[in-house]
Amino acid sequence: MQKVHYAGGFLLMADPTCKALLRYARALAQAGDADVVVVPTISEGGSVATAHLLLGPSSQLFSTPVENATDEPIDLEAIASMEQLTRQLQPAVPSWDDELTDISDLGLEYEI
Protein backbone atom coordinates (compact mmCIF):
# COMPACT_ATOMS: atom_id res chain seq x y z
CA MET A 1 0.00 0.00 0.00
CA GLN A 2 1.21 3.51 -0.82
CA LYS A 3 0.29 6.92 0.50
CA VAL A 4 0.05 9.20 -2.55
CA HIS A 5 0.51 12.84 -1.62
CA TYR A 6 -1.53 15.13 -3.86
CA ALA A 7 -2.82 18.71 -3.57
CA GLY A 8 -1.90 19.14 0.09
CA GLY A 9 -3.49 15.85 1.15
CA PHE A 10 -2.99 12.18 0.54
CA LEU A 11 -4.73 9.08 -0.77
CA LEU A 12 -4.10 5.45 0.13
CA MET A 13 -3.88 3.09 -2.83
CA ALA A 14 -2.53 -0.25 -3.92
CA ASP A 15 1.09 -0.49 -5.03
CA PRO A 16 0.31 -1.37 -8.68
CA THR A 17 -2.24 1.45 -8.93
CA CYS A 18 0.26 3.93 -7.51
CA LYS A 19 2.94 2.79 -9.93
CA ALA A 20 0.62 3.16 -12.94
CA LEU A 21 -0.58 6.56 -11.70
CA LEU A 22 2.94 7.95 -11.29
CA ARG A 23 4.03 6.65 -14.69
CA TYR A 24 1.00 8.17 -16.38
CA ALA A 25 1.46 11.49 -14.56
CA ARG A 26 5.05 11.65 -15.76
CA ALA A 27 4.06 10.85 -19.36
CA LEU A 28 1.38 13.55 -19.28
CA ALA A 29 3.85 16.09 -17.88
CA GLN A 30 6.40 15.27 -20.57
CA ALA A 31 3.73 15.62 -23.25
CA GLY A 32 2.41 18.88 -21.76
CA ASP A 33 -1.04 17.33 -21.49
CA ALA A 34 -3.59 16.72 -18.74
CA ASP A 35 -6.22 14.11 -17.93
CA VAL A 36 -8.60 13.06 -15.17
CA VAL A 37 -8.16 9.52 -13.88
CA VAL A 38 -10.36 7.47 -11.59
CA VAL A 39 -8.56 5.22 -9.11
CA PRO A 40 -9.63 3.04 -6.20
CA THR A 41 -8.45 4.22 -2.79
CA ILE A 42 -8.92 3.37 0.86
CA SER A 43 -10.43 6.00 3.12
CA GLU A 44 -8.87 6.80 6.47
CA GLY A 45 -11.68 4.75 8.01
CA GLY A 46 -10.64 1.70 5.98
CA SER A 47 -13.44 1.55 3.42
CA VAL A 48 -12.90 1.33 -0.33
CA ALA A 49 -13.53 4.60 -2.16
CA THR A 50 -12.92 6.11 -5.59
CA ALA A 51 -10.88 9.22 -6.30
CA HIS A 52 -10.87 11.43 -9.38
CA LEU A 53 -7.45 13.02 -9.90
CA LEU A 54 -6.55 15.78 -12.33
CA LEU A 55 -3.07 15.03 -13.67
CA GLY A 56 -1.15 17.54 -15.72
CA PRO A 57 2.21 19.17 -16.32
CA SER A 58 2.19 20.91 -12.94
CA SER A 59 0.88 17.99 -10.86
CA GLN A 60 3.07 17.38 -7.87
CA LEU A 61 2.69 13.79 -6.73
CA PHE A 62 4.83 11.58 -4.58
CA SER A 63 4.28 8.34 -2.74
CA THR A 64 5.48 6.80 0.48
CA PRO A 65 4.94 3.25 1.69
CA VAL A 66 2.36 2.48 4.35
CA GLU A 67 3.54 0.13 7.08
CA ASN A 68 1.31 -2.79 8.12
CA ALA A 69 -1.29 -2.03 5.46
CA THR A 70 -4.49 -4.04 5.19
CA ASP A 71 -6.06 -5.36 2.00
CA GLU A 72 -5.59 -3.13 -1.00
CA PRO A 73 -8.29 -2.34 -3.56
CA ILE A 74 -7.01 -3.55 -6.93
CA ASP A 75 -8.78 -2.33 -10.06
CA LEU A 76 -7.04 -4.11 -12.92
CA GLU A 77 -9.05 -2.16 -15.48
CA ALA A 78 -7.89 1.21 -14.07
CA ILE A 79 -4.28 0.03 -13.97
CA ALA A 80 -4.40 -1.34 -17.51
CA SER A 81 -6.05 1.84 -18.78
CA MET A 82 -3.38 4.10 -17.26
CA GLU A 83 -0.59 1.87 -18.59
CA GLN A 84 -2.16 1.90 -22.08
CA LEU A 85 -2.53 5.70 -22.02
CA THR A 86 1.09 6.00 -20.88
CA ARG A 87 2.26 3.85 -23.80
CA GLN A 88 0.26 6.00 -26.21
CA LEU A 89 2.05 9.11 -24.93
CA GLN A 90 5.46 7.44 -24.88
CA PRO A 91 5.41 4.69 -27.52
CA ALA A 92 9.21 4.51 -27.72
CA VAL A 93 9.65 3.47 -24.09
CA PRO A 94 10.29 -0.28 -24.22
CA SER A 95 10.09 -1.20 -20.54
CA TRP A 96 9.48 0.13 -17.05
CA ASP A 97 11.23 -2.69 -15.22
CA ASP A 98 13.99 -0.49 -13.80
CA GLU A 99 11.67 2.15 -12.35
CA LEU A 100 9.84 2.24 -9.05
CA THR A 101 11.37 -1.09 -8.13
CA ASP A 102 10.63 -0.46 -4.46
CA ILE A 103 6.91 -0.61 -5.26
CA SER A 104 5.83 -4.20 -5.71
CA ASP A 105 3.47 -5.26 -8.49
CA LEU A 106 2.26 -7.95 -6.08
CA GLY A 107 2.73 -10.55 -8.82
CA LEU A 108 -0.45 -9.47 -10.57
CA GLU A 109 -0.78 -10.08 -14.24
CA TYR A 110 -3.27 -8.06 -16.20
CA GLU A 111 -4.14 -7.82 -19.83
CA ILE A 112 -4.15 -4.57 -21.69
C-alpha positions as CSV (number, residue, x, y, z in Angstrom):
1,M,0.0,0.0,0.0
2,Q,1.2,3.5,-0.8
3,K,0.3,6.9,0.5
4,V,0.1,9.2,-2.5
5,H,0.5,12.8,-1.6
6,Y,-1.5,15.1,-3.9
7,A,-2.8,18.7,-3.6
8,G,-1.9,19.1,0.1
9,G,-3.5,15.8,1.2
10,F,-3.0,12.2,0.5
11,L,-4.7,9.1,-0.8
12,L,-4.1,5.5,0.1
13,M,-3.9,3.1,-2.8
14,A,-2.5,-0.3,-3.9
15,D,1.1,-0.5,-5.0
16,P,0.3,-1.4,-8.7
17,T,-2.2,1.5,-8.9
18,C,0.3,3.9,-7.5
19,K,2.9,2.8,-9.9
20,A,0.6,3.2,-12.9
21,L,-0.6,6.6,-11.7
22,L,2.9,7.9,-11.3
23,R,4.0,6.6,-14.7
24,Y,1.0,8.2,-16.4
25,A,1.5,11.5,-14.6
26,R,5.1,11.7,-15.8
27,A,4.1,10.9,-19.4
28,L,1.4,13.6,-19.3
29,A,3.9,16.1,-17.9
30,Q,6.4,15.3,-20.6
31,A,3.7,15.6,-23.2
32,G,2.4,18.9,-21.8
33,D,-1.0,17.3,-21.5
34,A,-3.6,16.7,-18.7
35,D,-6.2,14.1,-17.9
36,V,-8.6,13.1,-15.2
37,V,-8.2,9.5,-13.9
38,V,-10.4,7.5,-11.6
39,V,-8.6,5.2,-9.1
40,P,-9.6,3.0,-6.2
41,T,-8.5,4.2,-2.8
42,I,-8.9,3.4,0.9
43,S,-10.4,6.0,3.1
44,E,-8.9,6.8,6.5
45,G,-11.7,4.7,8.0
46,G,-10.6,1.7,6.0
47,S,-13.4,1.5,3.4
48,V,-12.9,1.3,-0.3
49,A,-13.5,4.6,-2.2
50,T,-12.9,6.1,-5.6
51,A,-10.9,9.2,-6.3
52,H,-10.9,11.4,-9.4
53,L,-7.5,13.0,-9.9
54,L,-6.5,15.8,-12.3
55,L,-3.1,15.0,-13.7
56,G,-1.2,17.5,-15.7
57,P,2.2,19.2,-16.3
58,S,2.2,20.9,-12.9
59,S,0.9,18.0,-10.9
60,Q,3.1,17.4,-7.9
61,L,2.7,13.8,-6.7
62,F,4.8,11.6,-4.6
63,S,4.3,8.3,-2.7
64,T,5.5,6.8,0.5
65,P,4.9,3.2,1.7
66,V,2.4,2.5,4.3
67,E,3.5,0.1,7.1
68,N,1.3,-2.8,8.1
69,A,-1.3,-2.0,5.5
70,T,-4.5,-4.0,5.2
71,D,-6.1,-5.4,2.0
72,E,-5.6,-3.1,-1.0
73,P,-8.3,-2.3,-3.6
74,I,-7.0,-3.5,-6.9
75,D,-8.8,-2.3,-10.1
76,L,-7.0,-4.1,-12.9
77,E,-9.1,-2.2,-15.5
78,A,-7.9,1.2,-14.1
79,I,-4.3,0.0,-14.0
80,A,-4.4,-1.3,-17.5
81,S,-6.0,1.8,-18.8
82,M,-3.4,4.1,-17.3
83,E,-0.6,1.9,-18.6
84,Q,-2.2,1.9,-22.1
85,L,-2.5,5.7,-22.0
86,T,1.1,6.0,-20.9
87,R,2.3,3.9,-23.8
88,Q,0.3,6.0,-26.2
89,L,2.1,9.1,-24.9
90,Q,5.5,7.4,-24.9
91,P,5.4,4.7,-27.5
92,A,9.2,4.5,-27.7
93,V,9.6,3.5,-24.1
94,P,10.3,-0.3,-24.2
95,S,10.1,-1.2,-20.5
96,W,9.5,0.1,-17.0
97,D,11.2,-2.7,-15.2
98,D,14.0,-0.5,-13.8
99,E,11.7,2.2,-12.4
100,L,9.8,2.2,-9.0
101,T,11.4,-1.1,-8.1
102,D,10.6,-0.5,-4.5
103,I,6.9,-0.6,-5.3
104,S,5.8,-4.2,-5.7
105,D,3.5,-5.3,-8.5
106,L,2.3,-8.0,-6.1
107,G,2.7,-10.5,-8.8
108,L,-0.5,-9.5,-10.6
109,E,-0.8,-10.1,-14.2
110,Y,-3.3,-8.1,-16.2
111,E,-4.1,-7.8,-19.8
112,I,-4.1,-4.6,-21.7
